[in-house]
Amino acid sequence: MTAAKSFMKGIVTVNKVLVTGGAGYIGALLVPKLLAKGYEVSVLDNFYYRQAPLLDSCAHPNFSIVRGDVRDESTLKAALCGVNYIIPLAALVGFPLCDADKTAAKSTNLAAIELLLNLREDSQKIIFPCTNSGYGTGMGEALCSEDTPLRPLSLYGQTKVLAEKAVLEAGNSLSFRFATLFGASPRMRTDLLVNDFVYRAVFDSSLIVFEGNFKRNFLHVRDAANAFIFALENFEKMQGRAYNCGLSCANLSKLELCAKIKEHLPSFTYLEAPIGKDPDKRDYIVSNERLESMGWKANYSLDDGIRELIKAYAIVKNNCYSNI
């Protein structure tokens, strides 16, 4: 059975999960959830952002951590020893960060995944986090499904799409094409679109929007963490495929997002610039039907996330919580 504990011939064995990049935005929420579910969790992370989100997990007997780099073969090989599941979250995330260091983006987002595939045993299962930014400019008002051709525009999207292809071709794997995440996490990010817009609404009360009709899908970071747990518990029926993972009622344009934020912060003023372009060219709407047909659903709304972020920004007010 696929669960935290498997029962074989009367012997209880605890499933072991390796989470690379487990101290990141998703991992900081996912790791405690896995421990609470009874999994044995090992984290490999280089603590690139100098935050300490997993301190609460250190008291748990089923938690272990290695400070290291997924690109180092000996470190990664040791981390893989004895694990049943691999969740490779370690990556340079977002087009600005990847463009700022193209070599590191390629070596972390793609080459490290290729190394992992070479080192892992065939029996070790991989749940890979991709991005639905691979759809690029999408298909207008037509929903992008997992069968829609991938046309990533950024280096970030390109490396993640190539890594996903390698993971799925290697077998015993599945992938999530995550929507743009939002919400508070112990490893906070203020640079994500919803998080950034709410930050500006809270502290500046105003925002200039470029290409305001460009749309994308959104997902609360806690739902992203829950998706991994859902995949662990349903791996056998899900394996071998990619799954869009987003909030189906949140295929929104930037202007629609601003209007939603204004419902919570009435003093917020936003204007669309008549000239100028957003360097992030994503424009698509997404169908999450494949994953939802498996029984998964998002639990947190965009309103939940905005309310949460407004409270979080009473705590957070500096740029060390951005990816760049």
Steps between C-alpha positions, in 0.01 A plus 500: 500500500615852432490678835729628768516149645491178303419165661689198363486162673413667828798737483431874495732694269500879486518648152797732465478820297791709377408864443775697327458871551279411794570829679344698216161664451309175444727275703470705817129407505529155345763352734298550823190360325693188397632449851150537641382233255760254633758518222872499571630815333850591393575849367794599283532878473779757461303775682564739216263762643648496852165434665429233761144375442541139620618557855171369640553171316839435659338356814320231298671157515408424137667815365855524373677772307816541294641838409629450149457555127292276273761551228766322706496132400630351825259709709200409287594132484518480879168682536326253266604196699203311640222739397174387337384834358686801363349848482761717325400854596854640476504752216564858406139612475368783285623667185681795667717275717578263212587786268729646766707179510437292190774249576367425848146477362597236245718303741242501783170476312607252232846349547435414866178319399691304236756409767222391736352275230840340442553436872156387614393137508219403264273426796530852639195705406525865391234770538632792299395866530477663159325826410208583277701800378613250238179586311651841422238715331249215501205475263304817560175422680540123446597304807848348499490131585795268555482418128545864397840556334757646738658827385699635796619856447749536786815312593323397819212347306732335250714328764196377694328365188813313391543359851137387507547321167806316633322401822189365326705311240704338780184339640365435851418869519239770458508878482295798609481806276436749776311824455649823634512449875387744766465513877718514808770244578771477767742549207314805377506635146381851419589492130220267382225687314218484758741540791665797328173674411367460855830626639472813286136544595587481869807722501459729197121496451564528125627302204581556131401192298658407168304285251215474745290260292767229502361202688639211698385241753569521875535256790552535875837367611329280761301334224825438313637325810178300530529395136828323574340309786208408274749366244682296763172341603380440143828446317414169332195636317663835420847403385626561149314825436520875546226681693407866490457607861318824562190665641242455226299808599814715486587536132532876534651798324725741690222760502251245634751413771533867593122533523489201733770652725310829507199315649719440805691829496261770370769772507705307241526686167628340181549627147591323180794656317413587137857424394766268631528124525524251781819292464300195613301423183278219630142518374287186521209336677522144624282194545564301818244235409745209479616540859152579630368183336742309723323639806729792586363847558636831621393600850613864512342782300662813370307693767650272766845579371448876484369508857795290612753719320362820648565353846840367394609845389450625852803278568695514175628827361828467317640365176688201645181300434529532122674246278705784349 
